[in-house]
Amino acid sequence: MANVSGEKNAAAALQSPCDDCDIRDLAICGTLRLGEVQRLNSIMTTINFAAGDPIVDEGEPADFVYTLTAGAVRLYKLLADGRRSVTGFLFPGDFLGVSMRHSYGASAESITPVTMCRFQRTELGRLMEEIPTLERRMFARATEELYLMQEQIVLLGRKSAAERVASFLRGLAERQEKRHLPANPVIVPMTRTDIADYLGLTTETVSRTITQFKSKGLISVENASRIRIVDNEQLDDLAEAV
């Protein structure tokens, strides 16, 4: 009996929060071996935010790196005249604070209830030196962030309102697939104003464009946060236009 009890205790000690994580393959620990995951867990804190809570503020010291495991987050910058520019949205598997900047480049706020894994940056840096796989993982995600920034520049600089909204919906669908979810219907947790601030449009233009898509049979609006793509081909043509 003592041996059985000892085996159970040993097994429990090897368990980690990553074991039941639905997006582990996307998260920071996705390519790590068991022992490496245990070391990562030793410097990790799980934190929760209610909808609308601030997570980080632009310009504050970037002391922590976060992995989003549940919910949705908006990233934004405030312009000198008080206007807001939404620079991106985070979903499960996405990272916050992975750049080499010493301060956060944008503010982050939860859209829905959010759960995140938080890592102290200096501790994570030391662990990256010891685990090359972890360092490569972080570099890959930083590279992906750069690619998304380049895509955003094209979207804002060259596309029409309809093309921007189509690209946005297609992008959300692709990110759902990446998280092992059906691509349709598209879950839209952010407000129309959030979308407008991200696409460089007015709220009225976003709402009018969605209505036009609906009347043309490209989409159906199930509710404010669920949009079903009906005509994939035509929406793709709009999204891919440059």
Backbone bond lengths (Angstrom), bond angles and torsions (degrees), N, CA, C in turn:
res aa  C-N    CA-C-N  psi(-1)  N-CA   C-N-CA  omega(-1)  CA-C   N-CA-C  phi
1 M - - - 1.468 - - 1.526 111.00 -
2 A 1.344 114.42 -37.72 1.460 117.97 -178.89 1.523 110.42 -63.81
3 N 1.355 115.15 -39.55 1.466 118.78 179.21 1.516 111.68 -65.45
4 V 1.356 116.83 -40.76 1.460 120.87 178.14 1.513 110.75 -62.21
5 S 1.329 115.81 -43.92 1.470 120.28 179.19 1.518 110.92 -62.39
6 G 1.349 115.54 -40.67 1.458 118.70 179.74 1.504 112.13 -65.37
7 E 1.363 116.38 -38.16 1.459 119.70 178.13 1.518 111.57 -64.92
8 K 1.341 116.49 -38.96 1.461 119.93 178.75 1.519 110.78 -64.95
9 N 1.335 116.21 -40.93 1.461 119.28 179.48 1.518 111.01 -65.56
10 A 1.331 116.04 -38.59 1.465 119.56 178.98 1.514 110.88 -65.44
11 A 1.360 115.95 -40.98 1.468 119.92 178.93 1.521 110.47 -64.02
12 A 1.339 116.17 -41.48 1.469 119.80 179.47 1.514 111.10 -63.26
13 A 1.337 115.81 -36.73 1.460 119.78 -179.52 1.513 111.55 -65.96
14 L 1.369 115.98 -28.17 1.459 119.56 -179.23 1.519 112.56 -83.38
15 Q 1.319 118.19 -12.64 1.456 120.82 179.19 1.530 110.05 -68.10
16 S 1.306 116.30 149.57 1.452 120.91 179.09 1.513 109.55 -142.23
17 P 1.341 117.27 160.36 1.467 119.61 176.91 1.522 113.13 -59.55
18 C 1.340 116.66 -20.03 1.459 120.38 -178.87 1.528 112.23 -73.53
19 D 1.342 116.70 -20.38 1.464 119.74 -173.22 1.523 112.37 -59.26
20 D 1.326 117.35 -37.46 1.463 121.46 -176.39 1.525 112.41 -106.17
21 C 1.318 117.20 15.73 1.464 121.38 -177.06 1.524 109.80 -79.75
22 D 1.327 116.85 125.26 1.463 121.67 -177.56 1.522 113.51 -71.19
23 I 1.340 116.70 -20.57 1.461 119.72 -176.53 1.529 110.92 -117.94
24 R 1.319 116.21 29.47 1.467 119.24 -176.58 1.524 111.85 -57.53
25 D 1.344 118.12 -37.96 1.460 120.20 -178.36 1.524 112.06 -66.19
26 L 1.337 117.46 -17.82 1.459 121.14 178.49 1.518 111.98 -97.42
27 A 1.322 116.71 -20.37 1.456 121.40 -172.67 1.518 111.24 -81.94
28 I 1.319 115.07 -179.80 1.454 121.98 -174.83 1.521 112.10 -64.03
29 C 1.326 116.89 -27.03 1.465 121.06 -175.98 1.526 112.75 -93.80
30 G 1.319 117.93 6.25 1.448 121.74 -169.68 1.514 115.92 -58.22
31 T 1.336 118.36 -34.06 1.462 120.96 -175.60 1.524 112.63 -108.11
32 L 1.319 117.21 9.88 1.467 120.52 -175.96 1.521 112.09 -87.35
33 R 1.325 115.93 150.22 1.458 121.88 173.50 1.531 109.23 -78.43
34 L 1.335 115.35 168.59 1.458 120.26 -173.67 1.525 112.42 -55.60
35 G 1.321 117.23 -48.39 1.458 119.77 -178.81 1.518 112.16 -62.92
36 E 1.331 116.32 -36.24 1.458 120.72 179.09 1.521 111.10 -69.35
37 V 1.345 116.21 -37.25 1.459 120.42 176.59 1.527 110.23 -62.62
38 Q 1.327 116.57 -40.52 1.459 120.52 179.06 1.530 110.77 -62.25
39 R 1.317 116.76 -40.08 1.466 120.16 178.54 1.521 110.79 -66.94
40 L 1.320 116.48 -38.42 1.463 120.12 177.27 1.530 110.66 -65.40
41 N 1.329 116.08 -41.60 1.467 119.90 179.29 1.520 112.02 -60.82
42 S 1.316 116.83 -29.56 1.471 120.30 -177.20 1.529 112.20 -67.47
43 I 1.335 117.30 -19.08 1.470 119.43 179.06 1.535 111.23 -112.65
44 M 1.329 116.34 12.09 1.467 120.95 -175.68 1.515 111.61 -103.38
45 T 1.337 114.87 143.09 1.458 121.93 172.40 1.522 108.30 -125.20
46 T 1.332 117.79 132.07 1.460 121.55 175.76 1.521 108.85 -90.81
47 I 1.326 116.80 127.15 1.463 121.06 -178.51 1.524 109.59 -129.12
48 N 1.316 115.32 152.63 1.465 122.34 -178.90 1.522 110.17 -123.84
49 F 1.336 114.99 146.79 1.458 121.80 176.95 1.523 108.90 -130.78
50 A 1.327 116.33 141.92 1.458 120.64 172.78 1.523 108.62 -80.17
51 A 1.328 117.06 161.74 1.464 120.94 177.63 1.519 109.97 -57.68
52 G 1.329 115.83 131.97 1.457 121.10 179.10 1.504 115.06 90.42
53 D 1.331 118.10 -3.35 1.467 120.61 -179.35 1.528 110.80 -75.12
54 P 1.344 117.55 141.53 1.469 119.69 171.16 1.527 109.47 -73.91
55 I 1.325 115.84 143.94 1.464 121.03 178.78 1.522 110.22 -109.60
56 V 1.324 116.98 -52.89 1.464 121.46 172.21 1.524 107.24 -139.77
57 D 1.343 115.57 158.86 1.455 121.47 177.00 1.518 109.85 -112.51
58 E 1.322 115.69 140.68 1.456 121.00 177.41 1.524 110.33 -55.01
59 G 1.326 116.85 132.44 1.453 121.78 176.53 1.514 115.12 91.31
60 E 1.330 118.85 -15.19 1.463 119.28 179.18 1.520 109.68 -76.90
61 P 1.330 117.83 155.12 1.466 120.39 -178.34 1.524 111.93 -54.33
62 A 1.321 116.02 132.53 1.462 121.15 -178.44 1.524 109.09 -84.72
63 D 1.320 115.51 71.47 1.467 120.99 -175.61 1.521 112.75 -79.97
64 F 1.334 117.40 -17.42 1.454 120.01 -174.68 1.531 111.32 -130.46
65 V 1.312 114.97 152.01 1.457 123.73 170.58 1.521 106.74 -114.56
66 Y 1.332 116.75 138.93 1.457 121.50 -175.58 1.527 110.40 -123.15
67 T 1.327 115.00 146.29 1.462 121.84 166.61 1.519 107.49 -117.88
68 L 1.309 116.72 125.29 1.464 121.14 178.73 1.527 109.30 -80.90
69 T 1.325 116.87 125.70 1.470 120.16 -179.55 1.524 112.37 -112.38
70 A 1.329 117.86 -16.16 1.469 120.82 176.82 1.519 108.89 -157.63
71 G 1.351 116.07 141.73 1.461 120.52 176.39 1.520 113.04 98.45
72 A 1.334 115.68 -166.82 1.464 122.26 -178.72 1.518 109.44 -140.84
73 V 1.340 115.40 145.54 1.466 122.48 -175.37 1.520 109.05 -131.54
74 R 1.339 117.14 141.48 1.463 120.90 172.48 1.527 108.79 -104.00
75 L 1.327 115.57 142.03 1.457 123.07 173.19 1.521 107.71 -108.92
76 Y 1.320 117.69 135.55 1.459 118.96 -177.90 1.522 111.57 -151.63
77 K 1.325 114.09 159.59 1.461 122.52 174.58 1.519 107.79 -125.79
78 L 1.306 116.60 143.71 1.457 121.93 175.50 1.522 109.31 -98.92
79 L 1.324 116.48 126.30 1.462 121.08 178.81 1.515 110.38 -78.91
80 A 1.321 116.04 167.89 1.460 120.94 -175.14 1.522 112.22 -60.64
81 D 1.331 117.61 -29.76 1.464 120.78 -178.42 1.535 112.31 -90.50
82 G 1.323 116.20 8.57 1.463 119.85 176.62 1.517 114.91 94.14
83 R 1.318 117.63 -9.18 1.455 120.21 177.90 1.525 110.44 -69.78
84 R 1.323 115.60 153.11 1.460 121.48 -178.98 1.520 110.38 -108.32
85 S 1.322 115.81 136.61 1.461 121.32 173.44 1.527 107.77 -119.51
86 V 1.325 116.38 116.23 1.460 120.18 176.86 1.522 107.80 -80.75
87 T 1.318 116.31 123.67 1.469 120.50 -174.92 1.525 113.03 -99.95
88 G 1.326 117.94 -10.18 1.452 118.95 178.53 1.515 112.20 171.80
89 F 1.315 115.23 172.71 1.461 122.71 177.13 1.524 108.38 -131.02
90 L 1.308 116.28 141.39 1.459 121.81 178.69 1.517 110.11 -111.73
91 F 1.334 115.11 143.09 1.455 122.69 178.32 1.525 108.58 -132.05
92 P 1.339 118.29 170.43 1.462 119.60 -178.68 1.527 112.77 -50.04
93 G 1.323 114.81 131.80 1.456 121.78 -176.65 1.509 112.99 99.85
94 D 1.342 118.07 -16.40 1.459 121.69 179.98 1.532 110.42 -82.97
95 F 1.333 114.37 159.71 1.452 122.06 -177.74 1.519 110.93 -112.86
96 L 1.303 115.35 155.71 1.466 122.36 174.59 1.520 107.65 -132.37
97 G 1.342 115.63 126.85 1.459 119.86 176.02 1.511 114.87 87.51
98 V 1.350 118.01 24.61 1.467 119.24 -177.05 1.524 113.04 -86.41
99 S 1.328 119.28 -8.64 1.460 120.45 -178.75 1.530 109.66 -71.85
100 M 1.335 115.62 169.52 1.462 120.61 -179.12 1.520 112.61 -86.52
101 R 1.330 116.97 4.59 1.464 120.34 178.15 1.528 110.16 -64.64
102 H 1.321 115.59 149.34 1.470 120.40 178.75 1.532 112.00 -87.01
103 S 1.329 115.96 -6.58 1.469 119.94 176.43 1.520 108.05 -136.54
104 Y 1.328 116.28 157.00 1.462 120.23 -179.75 1.523 109.64 -71.01
105 G 1.329 116.05 132.45 1.458 121.07 -177.08 1.507 114.01 -80.68
106 A 1.322 117.50 -11.27 1.460 122.07 179.51 1.520 108.51 -153.64
107 S 1.319 115.42 159.29 1.461 120.46 173.98 1.523 108.94 -82.47
108 A 1.325 116.10 151.49 1.465 121.40 178.15 1.518 108.87 -127.34
109 E 1.326 115.91 135.98 1.462 121.99 -177.49 1.525 108.55 -140.59
110 S 1.321 116.86 138.41 1.462 120.10 -179.15 1.525 110.41 -73.23
111 I 1.325 116.11 137.12 1.460 122.10 175.22 1.526 109.67 -89.92
112 T 1.314 114.84 -41.23 1.458 123.33 178.66 1.526 107.31 -122.29
113 P 1.323 119.16 175.28 1.471 118.43 168.89 1.522 109.71 -55.46
114 V 1.319 116.15 135.87 1.463 121.87 -170.51 1.529 110.41 -129.21
115 T 1.328 115.52 142.80 1.453 122.27 169.80 1.524 108.14 -122.11
116 M 1.345 116.18 134.73 1.456 120.92 -177.91 1.520 110.00 -136.54
117 C 1.336 114.51 149.90 1.461 121.07 167.41 1.528 106.69 -95.14
118 R 1.340 116.68 127.61 1.469 120.79 -176.95 1.528 110.02 -114.02
119 F 1.341 115.24 135.93 1.457 121.74 -179.93 1.524 109.39 -126.32
120 Q 1.314 116.63 132.86 1.457 120.57 174.81 1.525 107.95 -68.47
121 R 1.330 117.26 127.76 1.463 121.39 -169.53 1.531 112.34 -59.04
122 T 1.325 117.90 -44.79 1.464 119.15 -177.30 1.526 110.95 -66.01
123 E 1.331 117.20 -39.01 1.462 120.07 178.11 1.527 110.57 -66.37
124 L 1.327 116.42 -40.34 1.461 120.30 178.53 1.523 110.36 -65.50
125 G 1.322 116.56 -38.48 1.462 120.46 177.84 1.515 112.23 -61.18
126 R 1.328 116.77 -42.25 1.462 119.48 177.87 1.523 111.18 -64.74
127 L 1.321 116.10 -39.12 1.463 119.75 -179.64 1.525 111.07 -68.22
128 M 1.328 117.11 -35.10 1.464 120.91 177.76 1.522 111.15 -62.97
129 E 1.333 117.12 -34.48 1.463 120.67 177.69 1.526 111.18 -66.30
130 E 1.317 116.05 -30.29 1.461 121.15 -178.05 1.526 112.43 -87.55
131 I 1.343 116.80 -26.18 1.470 120.97 -176.64 1.526 108.59 -122.19
132 P 1.328 118.39 93.91 1.471 121.66 -178.30 1.524 113.28 -55.43
133 T 1.335 117.52 -34.68 1.462 120.10 179.80 1.518 110.87 -60.11
134 L 1.308 117.11 -40.03 1.456 122.12 179.39 1.522 110.51 -65.74
135 E 1.329 116.72 -41.12 1.460 120.60 178.93 1.529 110.70 -63.28
136 R 1.334 116.52 -42.42 1.466 119.80 178.80 1.519 110.95 -64.65
137 R 1.330 116.53 -36.76 1.465 121.24 179.05 1.529 110.04 -62.51
138 M 1.303 116.29 -45.19 1.460 120.39 -179.32 1.527 110.76 -66.57
139 F 1.323 117.05 -39.39 1.461 120.31 178.50 1.520 110.91 -63.36
140 A 1.334 116.49 -41.23 1.461 120.60 179.07 1.515 111.13 -61.66
141 R 1.338 117.43 -40.54 1.453 119.93 -179.93 1.521 111.52 -69.92
142 A 1.329 117.37 -36.97 1.464 120.05 176.64 1.525 110.29 -63.65
143 T 1.332 116.97 -37.86 1.462 121.40 177.28 1.520 110.82 -65.56
144 E 1.331 116.37 -39.35 1.463 120.34 178.09 1.521 111.30 -63.65
145 E 1.338 116.55 -38.97 1.466 120.23 177.37 1.531 110.51 -60.97
146 L 1.321 116.93 -40.54 1.468 121.12 178.45 1.522 110.61 -62.75
147 Y 1.324 116.90 -41.88 1.464 121.06 178.30 1.523 111.05 -61.72
148 L 1.342 117.09 -43.16 1.462 120.58 179.40 1.523 111.15 -64.20
149 M 1.327 117.18 -35.66 1.460 120.60 176.91 1.523 110.86 -64.09
150 Q 1.321 116.52 -40.63 1.462 120.34 178.54 1.527 111.00 -65.24
151 E 1.340 116.57 -40.03 1.456 120.51 177.18 1.523 110.72 -62.51
152 Q 1.332 116.25 -38.17 1.458 120.28 -179.88 1.523 111.61 -66.48
153 I 1.328 117.11 -35.78 1.460 120.91 177.55 1.525 110.70 -62.64
154 V 1.330 116.36 -43.40 1.472 120.39 178.17 1.518 109.99 -64.22
155 L 1.328 116.16 -43.90 1.462 121.00 -177.86 1.532 110.92 -59.67
156 L 1.315 117.07 -44.99 1.463 120.38 -176.79 1.520 112.28 -77.55
157 G 1.326 116.59 -30.59 1.451 118.73 -172.58 1.510 115.61 -91.15
158 R 1.340 118.24 -24.00 1.455 119.18 -170.54 1.522 114.73 -124.98
159 K 1.330 119.16 -15.26 1.459 120.09 -171.38 1.518 112.84 -100.42
160 S 1.331 114.78 150.49 1.462 121.42 175.61 1.519 109.59 -75.43
161 A 1.334 116.04 172.72 1.465 120.09 179.60 1.525 111.16 -59.12
162 A 1.331 116.88 -45.50 1.460 120.60 -179.39 1.524 111.02 -63.75
163 E 1.327 116.63 -40.46 1.460 120.50 179.22 1.522 111.61 -66.90
164 R 1.328 116.71 -35.67 1.470 120.18 178.52 1.524 110.84 -66.55
165 V 1.329 116.83 -45.55 1.463 119.84 -178.78 1.527 110.11 -66.61
166 A 1.324 117.22 -40.13 1.470 120.67 177.58 1.525 110.49 -62.39
167 S 1.328 116.73 -43.13 1.466 121.00 178.48 1.526 110.85 -62.76
168 F 1.314 115.79 -38.43 1.461 120.14 -179.60 1.531 110.74 -64.61
169 L 1.330 116.78 -47.33 1.466 120.28 -179.96 1.529 110.88 -64.48
170 R 1.325 116.44 -42.02 1.456 119.39 178.52 1.533 110.65 -64.01
171 G 1.324 116.77 -38.67 1.458 120.35 178.34 1.515 112.55 -63.65
172 L 1.338 116.92 -40.98 1.465 120.39 177.18 1.528 110.69 -63.05
173 A 1.329 116.44 -41.58 1.461 120.28 179.51 1.529 110.90 -62.31
174 E 1.323 116.70 -42.07 1.463 120.38 -179.77 1.524 110.93 -65.81
175 R 1.315 116.58 -36.98 1.464 119.40 179.74 1.530 110.98 -70.79
176 Q 1.327 117.28 -30.10 1.465 119.51 174.01 1.521 110.54 -65.12
177 E 1.330 116.18 -44.62 1.463 120.14 178.70 1.525 110.82 -60.81
178 K 1.306 116.31 -38.74 1.463 120.77 179.14 1.524 110.93 -61.78
179 R 1.349 116.21 -30.39 1.464 120.71 179.60 1.527 111.29 -92.52
180 H 1.348 117.06 17.26 1.465 123.60 176.38 1.526 111.68 66.31
181 L 1.336 116.62 33.04 1.457 122.34 177.24 1.527 109.22 -113.10
182 P 1.336 118.33 156.91 1.469 119.34 173.95 1.525 110.44 -59.97
183 A 1.316 116.48 143.07 1.465 120.95 179.92 1.521 112.15 -75.25
184 N 1.319 117.08 -16.93 1.461 122.26 -175.69 1.521 109.47 -136.49
185 P 1.336 119.04 132.71 1.457 127.09 0.06 1.529 111.99 -73.38
186 V 1.318 115.91 160.06 1.454 121.90 177.70 1.529 108.45 -81.84
187 I 1.319 116.07 126.25 1.460 121.21 177.14 1.522 108.25 -86.49
188 V 1.322 116.72 124.93 1.472 122.62 -176.00 1.531 107.87 -120.94
189 P 1.336 118.32 84.80 1.466 120.27 -176.00 1.520 114.22 -74.45
190 M 1.332 116.53 -20.18 1.460 120.18 -177.52 1.532 111.24 -84.24
191 T 1.337 116.66 160.83 1.454 121.40 179.87 1.523 110.38 -78.57
192 R 1.331 115.47 166.30 1.464 119.66 175.97 1.535 110.19 -63.38
193 T 1.327 117.06 -31.80 1.473 120.27 177.22 1.515 110.71 -67.69
194 D 1.332 117.52 -39.94 1.465 120.56 174.90 1.529 110.31 -58.01
195 I 1.328 115.90 -46.09 1.463 120.65 -179.29 1.526 110.13 -61.94
196 A 1.335 115.72 -43.54 1.468 119.91 179.95 1.520 111.11 -61.47
197 D 1.330 116.84 -44.40 1.467 120.60 -179.81 1.524 111.79 -66.47
198 Y 1.317 117.35 -25.74 1.459 121.42 177.72 1.528 111.19 -80.35
199 L 1.335 116.34 -37.41 1.473 120.80 -175.23 1.526 112.96 -91.87
200 G 1.328 117.35 -1.65 1.462 119.24 -178.94 1.513 112.89 71.19
201 L 1.329 116.32 32.84 1.454 122.55 -179.58 1.522 109.28 -122.40
202 T 1.332 116.88 176.07 1.461 120.53 171.77 1.525 108.89 -90.29
203 T 1.319 115.26 158.81 1.464 119.54 177.50 1.516 110.45 -59.18
204 E 1.332 116.39 -39.03 1.459 120.96 -179.43 1.526 110.97 -63.05
205 T 1.336 116.86 -40.34 1.465 120.10 179.86 1.517 110.90 -65.85
206 V 1.327 117.60 -41.08 1.466 120.62 178.00 1.522 110.22 -61.90
207 S 1.330 116.71 -47.88 1.466 120.46 -179.46 1.518 111.41 -63.05
208 R 1.342 116.85 -41.74 1.465 120.73 179.52 1.530 111.12 -65.44
209 T 1.329 117.24 -39.91 1.464 120.93 179.98 1.522 111.00 -66.13
210 I 1.327 117.15 -41.37 1.464 120.33 177.51 1.531 110.11 -62.87
211 T 1.342 116.64 -40.02 1.466 120.81 177.23 1.533 110.44 -62.96
212 Q 1.334 116.98 -41.22 1.459 120.81 178.05 1.525 111.17 -63.74
213 F 1.314 117.00 -42.52 1.467 120.74 177.40 1.529 110.19 -59.71
214 K 1.318 115.48 -40.38 1.465 120.49 -179.85 1.526 110.43 -65.69
215 S 1.334 117.22 -44.87 1.468 120.66 -177.50 1.522 111.69 -68.35
216 K 1.324 117.47 -26.96 1.467 121.33 178.97 1.525 112.33 -86.98
217 G 1.326 117.06 -2.87 1.455 120.24 177.76 1.517 114.66 82.74
218 L 1.327 117.34 14.65 1.459 119.64 178.74 1.526 110.96 -77.00
219 I 1.343 115.72 -34.88 1.460 120.84 -176.30 1.521 109.21 -140.63
220 S 1.326 115.61 166.28 1.458 121.63 165.36 1.523 106.70 -128.45
221 V 1.315 116.97 140.12 1.464 121.92 -177.68 1.520 107.72 -99.64
222 E 1.327 116.09 106.31 1.462 120.28 -178.78 1.517 111.06 -75.32
223 N 1.327 116.47 -40.12 1.465 123.41 170.60 1.519 106.87 -163.95
224 A 1.325 117.13 -175.27 1.466 120.33 -173.97 1.524 112.87 -59.74
225 S 1.329 117.32 -25.14 1.463 119.85 -175.37 1.529 113.63 -116.12
226 R 1.333 117.61 11.40 1.470 120.95 178.37 1.519 109.29 -138.37
227 I 1.326 115.57 116.35 1.460 121.55 178.83 1.520 108.42 -121.64
228 R 1.316 116.90 124.93 1.460 121.05 -179.91 1.528 109.59 -97.67
229 I 1.321 116.39 127.88 1.456 121.23 176.72 1.524 108.43 -80.40
230 V 1.321 116.97 121.84 1.459 122.68 -177.40 1.528 110.87 -98.62
231 D 1.318 116.55 -44.58 1.470 121.74 -178.85 1.528 108.35 -112.46
232 N 1.324 116.49 87.69 1.466 121.03 -177.65 1.521 112.31 -61.95
233 E 1.311 116.80 -40.44 1.450 120.58 -175.50 1.532 112.09 -63.36
234 Q 1.327 115.80 -47.31 1.460 119.05 -178.03 1.533 110.92 -69.00
235 L 1.337 116.64 -37.86 1.467 119.32 178.34 1.525 109.79 -66.27
236 D 1.332 117.61 -39.27 1.461 121.00 177.81 1.528 110.85 -63.40
237 D 1.338 117.18 -40.17 1.459 120.43 178.73 1.523 111.18 -59.77
238 L 1.330 115.87 -42.21 1.456 119.93 177.70 1.520 111.47 -66.80
239 A 1.332 116.38 -44.16 1.463 120.82 -176.57 1.521 111.90 -64.77
240 E 1.342 117.03 -33.80 1.460 120.70 -175.35 1.522 113.01 -89.55
241 A 1.326 117.50 -3.67 1.468 120.67 179.77 1.521 109.76 -69.18
242 V 1.326 115.95 142.37 1.474 121.50 177.45 1.516 108.56 -131.44
